[in-house]
Amino acid sequence: MKFAQLGATGLYVSRIALGAMSFGGAGTPPWNFVGGLDDAAAGLLVNTALDAGVNLIDTADMYADGESEEILGRVIKSRRDEVILATKLAARMGPGPNDAGLSRYHVTNALDASLRRLGTDHIDLYQIHNIDPITPIEETLRALDDAVRAGKIRYLGASNLAAWQLARALGKSDQLGLSRFVASQSYYSLAGRDIEAELVPLLTEEKVGLIVWSPLAGGFLSGKFGRDGSTDAEARHGKTGFPPVDPEAGYDIVDVLRKVAERREATVAQTALAWVLAQPAVTSVIAGVKRLDQLTGNLAAVELELTAEDLAELDEVSRPAARYPNWLQADQSWRHPAA
């Protein structure tokens, strides 16, 4: 396994992380579509990942309505010290008006509930799962900072925030002397490069780590989806169409992935993962898997070194059009020659 520094912290995390969204929820839509794994199946994945050097495992309170955290807590109990444990909050966890969001009330209650389910006294990386348009960000940040000072949280992260939202949060943390978000967990793949326009430059400038979810676009980039109608009934994309992918553009990407994969004697999925891992801003990539063969295949992507030619071909077929003002600012012809 290879490791990378998480943002500006002194913490090193594995370049491949294990996602636990497939743990729990058997018989309960939509979680049974994602995985529905029991303790035994989840334990096999966790122990295999840890034995391979993975140290970052990610879940969320909402996954399988809390069952993912419960299962994960049980299966890592004897190896807790080997795990950088990450979870998330914001989603609705009950019927009450305060059972969701990022208010101090819900942050406090959700954190304590996650600690109970996970069977631990601290969470290594606690992430807000979305933006709360109702709660002032200062309220959320103060509540999270209090939990850091109390020893319940070691590092803070944010997931699914727009660049301006994360920038504002970082600015408020600095202004108020509060703990900063050290990582952004965001969707990024060859079929979804939206974050390159605004978020990636912010993360680079502010030295915030990037943890990628769904690097295979819900399985679309596994090589099992094609113009001929081939599909993967077990893949999340095949069941839910999530995350959204422009199919024609996506098939073009898969065609080039196949070409590069053959050249590198790798699978299409490994090649798609290797491209994400090769992007300078990326710290770690979450492998959300249901089967052992998926996990071992994803782990092998760490060793796949794509050439400049490979990367250029994949970039060419997947590069999105530059958005304003990026395309305008890229033109520096107006500058004085001596500047």
C-alpha positions as CSV (number, residue, x, y, z in Angstrom):
1,M,0.0,0.0,0.0
2,K,1.0,3.6,-0.6
3,F,0.2,6.5,1.7
4,A,-0.3,10.2,1.3
5,Q,-0.3,13.2,3.7
6,L,-3.8,14.3,4.5
7,G,-3.9,18.0,3.6
8,A,-1.6,20.1,5.8
9,T,-1.9,17.7,8.8
10,G,0.8,15.2,9.9
11,L,-1.6,12.3,9.3
12,Y,-0.9,9.8,6.5
13,V,-3.7,7.8,5.0
14,S,-3.8,4.9,2.5
15,R,-4.2,5.9,-1.1
16,I,-7.0,3.4,-1.3
17,A,-9.7,3.7,1.4
18,L,-12.4,1.2,2.2
19,G,-16.0,2.4,1.9
20,A,-18.6,0.9,4.2
21,M,-21.8,2.0,2.5
22,S,-22.4,-1.6,1.5
23,F,-22.5,-2.7,5.1
24,G,-26.0,-3.4,6.5
25,G,-29.5,-2.7,5.2
26,A,-30.4,-6.1,3.8
27,G,-34.0,-6.1,2.8
28,T,-34.3,-2.3,3.2
29,P,-34.3,-0.2,0.0
30,P,-32.2,1.5,-1.1
31,W,-29.5,0.0,1.1
32,N,-30.1,-3.6,-0.1
33,F,-29.3,-2.4,-3.6
34,V,-26.0,-1.0,-2.4
35,G,-24.9,-4.1,-0.6
36,G,-26.7,-5.3,2.4
37,L,-23.6,-7.1,3.8
38,D,-23.7,-8.8,7.2
39,D,-21.0,-8.9,9.8
40,A,-19.2,-11.9,8.3
41,A,-19.1,-10.4,4.7
42,A,-18.1,-7.0,6.0
43,G,-15.5,-8.5,8.3
44,L,-13.9,-10.3,5.4
45,L,-13.6,-7.1,3.4
46,V,-12.3,-5.1,6.4
47,N,-9.7,-7.6,7.5
48,T,-8.5,-8.1,3.9
49,A,-8.1,-4.4,3.4
50,L,-6.3,-3.9,6.7
51,D,-4.0,-6.8,6.0
52,A,-3.2,-5.1,2.7
53,G,-2.2,-1.9,4.4
54,V,-5.4,0.1,4.1
55,N,-5.8,2.3,7.1
56,L,-8.7,4.7,6.1
57,I,-12.3,3.3,6.4
58,D,-15.2,5.6,5.6
59,T,-18.9,5.3,6.6
60,A,-21.7,7.7,7.5
61,D,-24.5,7.7,10.1
62,M,-27.2,7.6,7.3
63,Y,-25.8,4.4,5.7
64,A,-28.3,1.6,6.3
65,D,-29.9,3.9,8.9
66,G,-27.0,3.5,11.2
67,E,-26.4,-0.2,10.7
68,S,-23.3,0.4,8.7
69,E,-21.7,2.1,11.6
70,E,-22.8,-0.7,14.0
71,I,-21.4,-3.4,11.8
72,L,-18.2,-1.5,11.2
73,G,-17.7,-0.9,14.9
74,R,-18.1,-4.6,15.6
75,V,-15.7,-5.8,12.9
76,I,-12.9,-3.4,13.7
77,K,-13.1,-3.8,17.5
78,S,-10.0,-5.9,17.8
79,R,-8.1,-3.8,15.3
80,R,-9.3,-0.3,16.1
81,D,-5.8,1.1,16.5
82,E,-5.0,0.2,12.9
83,V,-7.9,2.3,11.5
84,I,-8.3,5.9,10.6
85,L,-12.0,5.9,11.2
86,A,-14.1,8.3,9.2
87,T,-17.8,9.0,9.3
88,K,-20.3,11.7,8.3
89,L,-23.3,13.5,9.5
90,A,-26.1,15.9,8.3
91,A,-28.7,13.5,6.9
92,R,-32.0,12.8,8.6
93,M,-31.7,10.1,11.3
94,G,-35.2,10.4,12.9
95,P,-38.6,11.9,12.5
96,G,-38.1,14.9,14.6
97,P,-37.5,18.5,13.3
98,N,-34.0,18.5,14.8
99,D,-33.0,15.0,13.7
100,A,-31.1,16.3,10.7
101,G,-28.9,19.2,9.6
102,L,-25.8,20.8,11.2
103,S,-27.2,22.7,14.2
104,R,-25.3,22.5,17.4
105,Y,-28.1,20.4,18.7
106,H,-27.9,17.8,15.9
107,V,-24.1,17.8,15.7
108,T,-23.9,17.0,19.4
109,N,-26.5,14.3,19.3
110,A,-25.4,12.8,16.0
111,L,-21.7,12.6,17.1
112,D,-22.6,10.8,20.4
113,A,-24.9,8.4,18.5
114,S,-22.1,7.6,16.0
115,L,-19.7,7.0,18.8
116,R,-22.1,4.6,20.4
117,R,-22.8,2.7,17.2
118,L,-19.1,2.5,16.3
119,G,-18.2,1.4,19.8
120,T,-15.3,3.9,20.1
121,D,-14.5,7.0,22.2
122,H,-13.3,9.1,19.2
123,I,-13.7,9.5,15.5
124,D,-10.5,10.2,13.5
125,L,-12.2,12.1,10.7
126,Y,-15.6,13.6,11.2
127,Q,-17.2,15.0,8.1
128,I,-20.3,17.1,7.4
129,H,-22.1,15.2,4.6
130,N,-23.6,18.2,2.9
131,I,-24.3,21.9,3.4
132,D,-27.1,22.9,5.7
133,P,-28.7,26.0,4.2
134,I,-30.6,26.8,7.4
135,T,-27.8,26.7,10.1
136,P,-25.2,29.4,10.1
137,I,-21.8,27.8,9.3
138,E,-20.3,29.5,12.4
139,E,-22.7,27.5,14.7
140,T,-21.7,24.2,13.0
141,L,-18.0,25.1,13.2
142,R,-18.1,26.0,16.9
143,A,-20.0,22.8,17.8
144,L,-17.4,20.7,15.9
145,D,-14.5,22.6,17.4
146,D,-15.9,22.0,20.9
147,A,-16.0,18.2,20.1
148,V,-12.4,18.4,18.9
149,R,-11.3,20.1,22.1
150,A,-13.2,17.4,24.1
151,G,-11.2,14.7,22.4
152,K,-14.2,13.1,20.6
153,I,-12.9,14.1,17.1
154,R,-9.4,14.3,15.8
155,Y,-9.8,15.9,12.4
156,L,-12.7,17.6,10.6
157,G,-13.7,17.2,7.0
158,A,-16.5,18.2,4.6
159,S,-18.2,16.3,1.9
160,N,-20.2,17.5,-1.2
161,L,-19.6,21.2,-0.6
162,A,-19.2,23.7,-3.5
163,A,-15.9,25.6,-3.6
164,W,-17.4,28.8,-2.3
165,Q,-19.1,27.0,0.6
166,L,-15.8,25.3,1.6
167,A,-13.9,28.6,1.2
168,R,-16.3,30.4,3.4
169,A,-16.1,27.7,6.1
170,L,-12.3,27.8,6.0
171,G,-12.3,31.6,6.3
172,K,-14.6,31.5,9.2
173,S,-12.5,28.9,11.0
174,D,-9.4,31.0,10.5
175,Q,-11.2,34.2,11.6
176,L,-12.7,32.6,14.8
177,G,-9.7,30.4,15.7
178,L,-11.6,27.2,15.2
179,S,-10.5,23.8,13.9
180,R,-10.4,23.7,10.1
181,F,-11.7,21.2,7.6
182,V,-8.6,19.3,6.6
183,A,-10.2,17.1,3.8
184,S,-13.0,17.3,1.2
185,Q,-14.7,14.1,0.3
186,S,-16.0,14.7,-3.3
187,Y,-17.2,12.8,-6.3
188,Y,-14.5,12.7,-9.0
189,S,-14.0,10.3,-11.9
190,L,-13.1,10.3,-15.6
191,A,-16.9,10.6,-16.2
192,G,-17.3,13.4,-13.7
193,R,-14.6,16.1,-13.6
194,D,-16.8,19.0,-12.4
195,I,-14.6,19.7,-9.3
196,E,-11.6,20.6,-11.4
197,A,-13.2,24.0,-12.3
198,E,-13.3,25.5,-8.8
199,L,-12.9,23.0,-6.0
200,V,-9.6,21.4,-6.9
201,P,-7.8,24.8,-7.2
202,L,-9.2,25.8,-3.8
203,L,-8.0,22.5,-2.2
204,T,-4.6,22.9,-3.7
205,E,-4.3,26.6,-2.6
206,E,-5.6,25.9,1.0
207,K,-3.7,22.5,1.3
208,V,-6.9,20.6,2.0
209,G,-6.8,16.9,1.2
210,L,-9.1,15.3,-1.5
211,I,-10.8,12.0,-0.7
212,V,-12.7,10.7,-3.7
213,W,-16.0,8.9,-3.7
214,S,-17.3,6.9,-6.6
215,P,-14.1,7.0,-8.7
216,L,-15.8,4.4,-11.1
217,A,-19.0,6.5,-11.5
218,G,-21.1,4.0,-9.7
219,G,-19.6,1.1,-11.7
220,F,-20.1,2.8,-15.1
221,L,-16.3,2.8,-15.6
222,S,-15.9,-0.8,-14.6
223,G,-15.9,-1.9,-18.2
224,K,-19.2,-3.7,-18.0
225,F,-21.3,-0.9,-19.5
226,G,-21.2,-0.4,-23.3
227,R,-23.0,0.9,-26.4
228,D,-24.1,-2.6,-27.2
229,G,-26.4,-2.6,-24.2
230,S,-24.1,-4.5,-21.9
231,T,-24.6,-3.6,-18.3
232,D,-23.9,-4.7,-14.8
233,A,-27.1,-5.4,-12.9
234,E,-25.1,-5.5,-9.6
235,A,-23.5,-2.1,-10.1
236,R,-25.0,0.9,-8.3
237,H,-25.2,2.8,-11.6
238,G,-27.1,0.0,-13.2
239,K,-29.7,0.0,-10.4
240,T,-30.0,3.7,-9.7
241,G,-28.3,5.7,-12.4
242,F,-26.2,7.3,-9.7
243,P,-24.0,9.3,-10.1
244,P,-25.4,10.7,-13.3
245,V,-23.3,10.0,-16.4
246,D,-23.7,11.3,-20.0
247,P,-23.9,7.8,-21.6
248,E,-22.4,8.8,-25.1
249,A,-19.5,10.7,-23.6
250,G,-19.1,7.9,-21.1
251,Y,-18.9,5.2,-23.7
252,D,-16.2,7.2,-25.5
253,I,-14.3,7.2,-22.2
254,V,-14.7,3.5,-21.7
255,D,-13.4,2.9,-25.3
256,V,-10.2,4.7,-24.5
257,L,-10.0,3.0,-21.0
258,R,-10.1,-0.4,-22.8
259,K,-7.3,0.6,-25.1
260,V,-5.1,1.9,-22.2
261,A,-6.0,-1.1,-20.0
262,E,-4.9,-3.6,-22.7
263,R,-1.6,-1.7,-23.1
264,R,-0.9,-1.8,-19.4
265,E,-2.2,-5.4,-19.0
266,A,-4.7,-4.2,-16.4
267,T,-8.5,-4.1,-16.1
268,V,-10.7,-1.2,-17.2
269,A,-11.6,-0.5,-13.5
270,Q,-8.0,-0.5,-12.4
271,T,-7.1,1.9,-15.2
272,A,-9.9,4.2,-14.2
273,L,-8.8,4.2,-10.6
274,A,-5.2,4.7,-11.6
275,W,-6.2,7.9,-13.5
276,V,-7.8,9.3,-10.4
277,L,-4.9,8.4,-8.2
278,A,-2.5,10.1,-10.7
279,Q,-4.3,13.5,-10.3
280,P,-2.0,15.7,-8.1
281,A,-4.8,16.9,-5.8
282,V,-6.1,13.4,-4.9
283,T,-5.1,12.1,-1.5
284,S,-7.1,8.9,-1.3
285,V,-9.8,7.0,-3.3
286,I,-12.6,5.2,-1.6
287,A,-13.3,1.7,-2.8
288,G,-16.9,1.0,-2.2
289,V,-17.2,-2.8,-2.8
290,K,-19.4,-5.7,-2.1
291,R,-17.2,-8.6,-3.0
292,L,-13.6,-9.7,-2.2
293,D,-12.6,-9.8,-5.8
294,Q,-13.7,-6.2,-6.3
295,L,-11.6,-5.2,-3.3
296,T,-8.4,-7.0,-4.4
297,G,-8.8,-5.6,-7.9
298,N,-9.1,-2.1,-6.6
299,L,-6.1,-2.5,-4.3
300,A,-4.0,-3.5,-7.3
301,A,-4.7,-0.1,-8.9
302,V,-2.2,1.5,-6.5
303,E,0.7,-0.2,-8.3
304,L,-0.6,0.7,-11.8
305,E,1.6,3.5,-13.1
306,L,0.1,5.2,-16.1
307,T,2.5,6.7,-18.6
308,A,2.3,10.3,-19.9
309,E,0.8,8.9,-23.1
310,D,-1.9,7.0,-21.2
311,L,-2.8,10.0,-19.1
312,A,-2.9,12.3,-22.1
313,E,-5.3,10.0,-24.0
314,L,-7.6,9.7,-21.0
315,D,-7.5,13.4,-20.4
316,E,-8.3,14.2,-24.0
317,V,-11.4,12.0,-24.2
318,S,-12.8,13.1,-20.8
319,R,-11.8,16.8,-20.4
320,P,-14.8,19.0,-19.9
321,A,-15.1,22.4,-21.6
322,A,-13.6,25.2,-19.5
323,R,-16.2,27.2,-17.7
324,Y,-16.3,31.0,-17.3
325,P,-14.2,32.7,-15.9
326,N,-11.7,29.9,-16.1
327,W,-11.4,30.1,-19.9
328,L,-11.0,33.8,-19.8
329,Q,-8.4,33.8,-17.0
330,A,-6.4,31.1,-18.9
331,D,-5.7,33.7,-21.6
332,Q,-2.8,35.7,-20.2
333,S,-2.0,37.5,-23.5
334,W,-3.1,40.8,-22.0
335,R,-0.3,40.9,-19.5
336,H,2.7,43.2,-20.1
337,P,5.6,41.1,-21.5
338,A,7.8,42.2,-18.6
339,A,5.2,41.2,-15.9
